[in-house]
Amino acid sequence: MTIDLDRAYWLGLLVSVILPVLVGLVTTRVTHAGSKAVLLLALSGLNGFLVELANPGPGWDAGTAAVLALVTFATAVLAHFGLWKPTGVSSKAQDSLVTGRSAPRGV
């Protein structure tokens, strides 16, 4: 048995690992965690749609796009809590774009 995944799937997997950092770049520290999760879910859905669209197979399949979106979301959540948050990358991403966006001191 050989596993042969197209480049689109590998790129989609890479994007799913980077998505939590992207969400951190476009949100603030005081943004509600639920809002961040909804944004991550929306970006995961977009990633699933685009990966399935880029797949060189015999056409676009909504079921496959939905599965890819769920896998993207799960991978992104795992990457956030298992890789980006413990290493401090999440915090640095939120501090990097606009310095005035951070939480007030003492909070």
NUTI-394535 format. One record per residue (C-alpha): residue number from 1; chain; x, y, z. Coordinates in Angstrom, 3 decimals, padded with zeros to 6 digits, m for minus. Example, Ala and Ser with C-alpha at 12.3 -4.5 7.8 and 13.67 -1.06 7.14 Angstrom:
2
REC / fivo / gupa / xx / yy / zz
REC / 1 / A / 012.300 / m004.500 / 007.800
REC / 2 / A / 013.670 / m001.060 / 007.140
This chain:
107
REC / fivo / gupa / xx / yy / zz
REC / 1 / A / 000.000 / 000.000 / 000.000
REC / 2 / A / 001.420 / 003.368 / m001.007
REC / 3 / A / 000.173 / 006.759 / 000.037
REC / 4 / A / 000.173 / 009.247 / m002.788
REC / 5 / A / m001.137 / 012.646 / m001.801
REC / 6 / A / m001.119 / 015.495 / m004.255
REC / 7 / A / 000.757 / 018.705 / m003.542
REC / 8 / A / m002.525 / 020.469 / m002.838
REC / 9 / A / m003.151 / 018.247 / 000.181
REC / 10 / A / 000.367 / 018.763 / 001.540
REC / 11 / A / 000.034 / 022.519 / 001.081
REC / 12 / A / m003.341 / 022.406 / 002.829
REC / 13 / A / m001.768 / 020.544 / 005.740
REC / 14 / A / 000.987 / 023.139 / 005.993
REC / 15 / A / m001.586 / 025.937 / 005.946
REC / 16 / A / m003.544 / 024.233 / 008.730
REC / 17 / A / m000.452 / 024.286 / 010.961
REC / 18 / A / 000.134 / 027.992 / 010.229
REC / 19 / A / m003.509 / 029.124 / 010.582
REC / 20 / A / m003.402 / 029.665 / 014.374
REC / 21 / A / m000.503 / 032.096 / 013.951
REC / 22 / A / m002.443 / 033.915 / 011.224
REC / 23 / A / m005.451 / 034.222 / 013.529
REC / 24 / A / m003.102 / 035.611 / 016.187
REC / 25 / A / m001.799 / 038.184 / 013.737
REC / 26 / A / m005.241 / 039.540 / 012.883
REC / 27 / A / m006.751 / 039.508 / 016.395
REC / 28 / A / m005.848 / 041.133 / 019.684
REC / 29 / A / m005.139 / 039.648 / 023.082
REC / 30 / A / m008.507 / 040.881 / 024.322
REC / 31 / A / m010.454 / 039.320 / 021.451
REC / 32 / A / m012.870 / 036.737 / 022.846
REC / 33 / A / m011.614 / 033.162 / 022.438
REC / 34 / A / m014.925 / 032.218 / 020.803
REC / 35 / A / m014.401 / 034.882 / 018.136
REC / 36 / A / m010.935 / 033.536 / 017.443
REC / 37 / A / m012.338 / 030.002 / 017.176
REC / 38 / A / m015.020 / 031.135 / 014.708
REC / 39 / A / m012.386 / 032.917 / 012.621
REC / 40 / A / m010.205 / 029.804 / 012.693
REC / 41 / A / m013.193 / 027.675 / 011.660
REC / 42 / A / m013.997 / 030.033 / 008.769
REC / 43 / A / m010.392 / 029.998 / 007.552
REC / 44 / A / m010.356 / 026.204 / 007.885
REC / 45 / A / m013.460 / 025.989 / 005.720
REC / 46 / A / m011.851 / 028.236 / 003.133
REC / 47 / A / m008.712 / 026.092 / 003.200
REC / 48 / A / m010.745 / 022.902 / 002.703
REC / 49 / A / m012.606 / 024.466 / m000.221
REC / 50 / A / m009.410 / 025.716 / m001.874
REC / 51 / A / m007.510 / 022.452 / m001.400
REC / 52 / A / m010.335 / 020.480 / m002.965
REC / 53 / A / m010.555 / 023.039 / m005.774
REC / 54 / A / m006.805 / 022.704 / m006.416
REC / 55 / A / m006.958 / 018.912 / m006.343
REC / 56 / A / m006.191 / 017.634 / m009.843
REC / 57 / A / m008.812 / 014.881 / m009.474
REC / 58 / A / m011.998 / 014.454 / m011.466
REC / 59 / A / m013.898 / 017.451 / m010.104
REC / 60 / A / m014.874 / 019.303 / m006.963
REC / 61 / A / m016.608 / 017.335 / m004.222
REC / 62 / A / m018.391 / 019.115 / m001.357
REC / 63 / A / m018.036 / 016.099 / 000.944
REC / 64 / A / m014.286 / 015.999 / 000.486
REC / 65 / A / m014.067 / 019.767 / 001.026
REC / 66 / A / m016.025 / 019.389 / 004.292
REC / 67 / A / m013.747 / 016.600 / 005.509
REC / 68 / A / m010.679 / 018.662 / 004.580
REC / 69 / A / m012.118 / 021.645 / 006.488
REC / 70 / A / m012.652 / 019.505 / 009.600
REC / 71 / A / m009.151 / 018.031 / 009.362
REC / 72 / A / m007.744 / 021.537 / 008.900
REC / 73 / A / m009.603 / 022.842 / 011.954
REC / 74 / A / m008.534 / 019.896 / 014.129
REC / 75 / A / m004.925 / 020.191 / 012.993
REC / 76 / A / m004.934 / 023.951 / 013.596
REC / 77 / A / m006.313 / 023.564 / 017.131
REC / 78 / A / m003.780 / 020.850 / 017.916
REC / 79 / A / m000.952 / 022.955 / 016.458
REC / 80 / A / m002.039 / 025.951 / 018.530
REC / 81 / A / m002.161 / 024.140 / 021.858
REC / 82 / A / 000.665 / 021.699 / 021.171
REC / 83 / A / 003.188 / 023.827 / 019.306
REC / 84 / A / 002.508 / 027.538 / 018.998
REC / 85 / A / 001.190 / 028.385 / 022.472
REC / 86 / A / 003.826 / 026.493 / 024.526
REC / 87 / A / 006.677 / 027.963 / 022.472
REC / 88 / A / 005.344 / 031.518 / 022.800
REC / 89 / A / 004.837 / 032.025 / 019.072
REC / 90 / A / 001.131 / 032.822 / 019.591
REC / 91 / A / 001.942 / 035.640 / 022.010
REC / 92 / A / 004.657 / 037.047 / 019.773
REC / 93 / A / 002.325 / 036.965 / 016.766
REC / 94 / A / m000.262 / 039.044 / 018.605
REC / 95 / A / 002.374 / 041.552 / 019.698
REC / 96 / A / 004.058 / 041.862 / 016.311
REC / 97 / A / 001.755 / 043.882 / 014.056
REC / 98 / A / 000.378 / 046.792 / 016.066
REC / 99 / A / 001.798 / 047.631 / 019.459
REC / 100 / A / m001.317 / 049.529 / 020.531
REC / 101 / A / m003.434 / 046.388 / 020.284
REC / 102 / A / m002.085 / 044.647 / 023.375
REC / 103 / A / m004.014 / 044.434 / 026.631
REC / 104 / A / m003.598 / 047.255 / 029.136
REC / 105 / A / m000.891 / 046.753 / 031.731
REC / 106 / A / m001.981 / 045.124 / 034.917
REC / 107 / A / m004.661 / 043.003 / 033.263
